[in-house]
Amino acid sequence: MLKTPVITLDMLINHQDVGSCAYFDVRDPGRLTDLVGRVASGSVDHVHQAVLGAHQAFQIWKRTPVSERVQRLLAAADGMEKIADELSVTLVREQGMLLKETQRDVKNGIRALREMAGLAEDFLRPERFEDDEAIVRIEKTPRGVVAAIVPWNAPMGLAMGKVGPALVSGNTIVVKPSEYAPLAVSMALKVLASFFPAGTINVIHGQADVGSALTRHPLVRKISFTGGTTTGKAVMAAAAETIKNISLELGGNDPAIILDDADPAIVVPELIKGIFPRSGQVCYAIKRVYVPRKLTSAIFDAIVSAVDQYKIGYGLDPRANFAPMNNRHQYTIVRGLIERSRQAGASVHALGTKLEPDNWDNGFYVQPTVVMGLPPDAELVVSEQFGPVIPLVTYDTPEEVLELANATEFGLASSIWTNDPERGLAMASEIEAGITFVNSHGRTALGDKHMPFGGVKQSGIGRVRTAIGLAEYIEHHAISMKKVTNGDRL
Ligand code: NDP
């Protein structure tokens, strides 16, 4: 069999590939013995070079007409689309997802760029007010250098969800991908960067010290961070030193509430699509399911029988429809949660078929697991598992389940499942979350375009997508001019 060459990746600063004295390894989460890439590990000095380059580029980019920014962004999106196949395969090999999932992530990234390009001209037009004595103009100006910090679980969609709005509104950007999935996203960013002036897009790599230096740099004016809540708190503290604007997209413990009028045969096929894609490593995936007592066995049986059909295997194996987890840290957390649930006396059901049992321990493979019989305050119910294990919790009354759903410091997504649309909408309004779905759990074509995405409480600050998301990247500059002669323009 032909061996795929190991990818060597440098940083990108001012259109230059910048190496380092140290490189870190990227291994395939589904074939740990395979080395996929070696990535330049940056230093605090590299962070400074990248931010300085972005700051210098900002002086020109902010004066570039919006129409030109839009054209460049659209051309860049086309450029990324040309290498979509290569990006998707590389992403499987470094990140572990199924090919169809990485293809979707790449598509989401391209779409995020195009959507922001489509919104920019209207959104960025200044507002203007006038009376006999004065004219007021409110300009939407860029903030400056944006630091974009991206996790490993959906690096394309998440990175481009920052690059698109940042650039089209006139900011420049320094991106730091996760050390657990740095390759494909950096390859995409390098292609995108070639459509913009030097320094507009920069990419640095490294461990937490590099991320931390980026969030502290005085020339960075905005931080757009996606990742865990604990890291988010460190980012927020770092931003406070120089009062940087922040957007935080953090973790969640998203509840799905099944109401007692729901039909298990209709609900369950949709429900599991909200739980198990990308092996549960989705920020807005269902993390706990509340089931009314009278439907508990029917829902449980239907979930078990559907999930038992999954074929667990390597992301590039066309037979597989369930892939490994991304990294040892998360894998250890999830296995620990499963083990402690078992020790606590819960009934734990590891499901699906192992396609390559001999390769099982050569990757971060975990069977999709359904857990029954835990109390509402069990560790697996109240924490963000971020992996393929789901607890089913029985409840008795709507009041009780609402209280349980909201009894958390998280508030990202959530869903209500019912045959009664009025009941579903009424309960949706009572949930403390940035997003609530009724009878689905995931973004729809309509929702993608119209739903701002983000969390409340400790799940984050700010929104991505739509004009609400674009607004995160601008300042409002209010200019008032007293008229001295008729016909003054502003
Ligand atoms: P982490 O918080 O561990 O890391 C996120 C990013 O922050 C990585 O690039 C990481 O770099 C970097 N980083 C680590 N320490 C620091 C620091 N002190 N200062 C600045 N940057 C730092 O999250 P994961 O990558 O493990 O991602 C999983 C988490 O992300 C889950 O909690 C998930 O819910 C959340 N998430 C939220 C989303 C949302 O939209 N709300 C979407 C997707 C994920 P490195 O990896 O190199 O250490």
Boltz pocket constraint, residues with backbone or C-beta under 6 A from the ligand:
constraints:
  - pocket:
      binder: B
      contacts: [[A, 149], [A, 150], [A, 151], [A, 152], [A, 153], [A, 154], [A, 158], [A, 176], [A, 177], [A, 178], [A, 179], [A, 180], [A, 206], [A, 207], [A, 208], [A, 210], [A, 211], [A, 212], [A, 213], [A, 215], [A, 226], [A, 227], [A, 228], [A, 229], [A, 230], [A, 231], [A, 232], [A, 234], [A, 235], [A, 248], [A, 249], [A, 250], [A, 251], [A, 252], [A, 282], [A, 283], [A, 284], [A, 384], [A, 386], [A, 412], [A, 454], [A, 455], [A, 459], [A, 460]]
      max_distance: 6.0
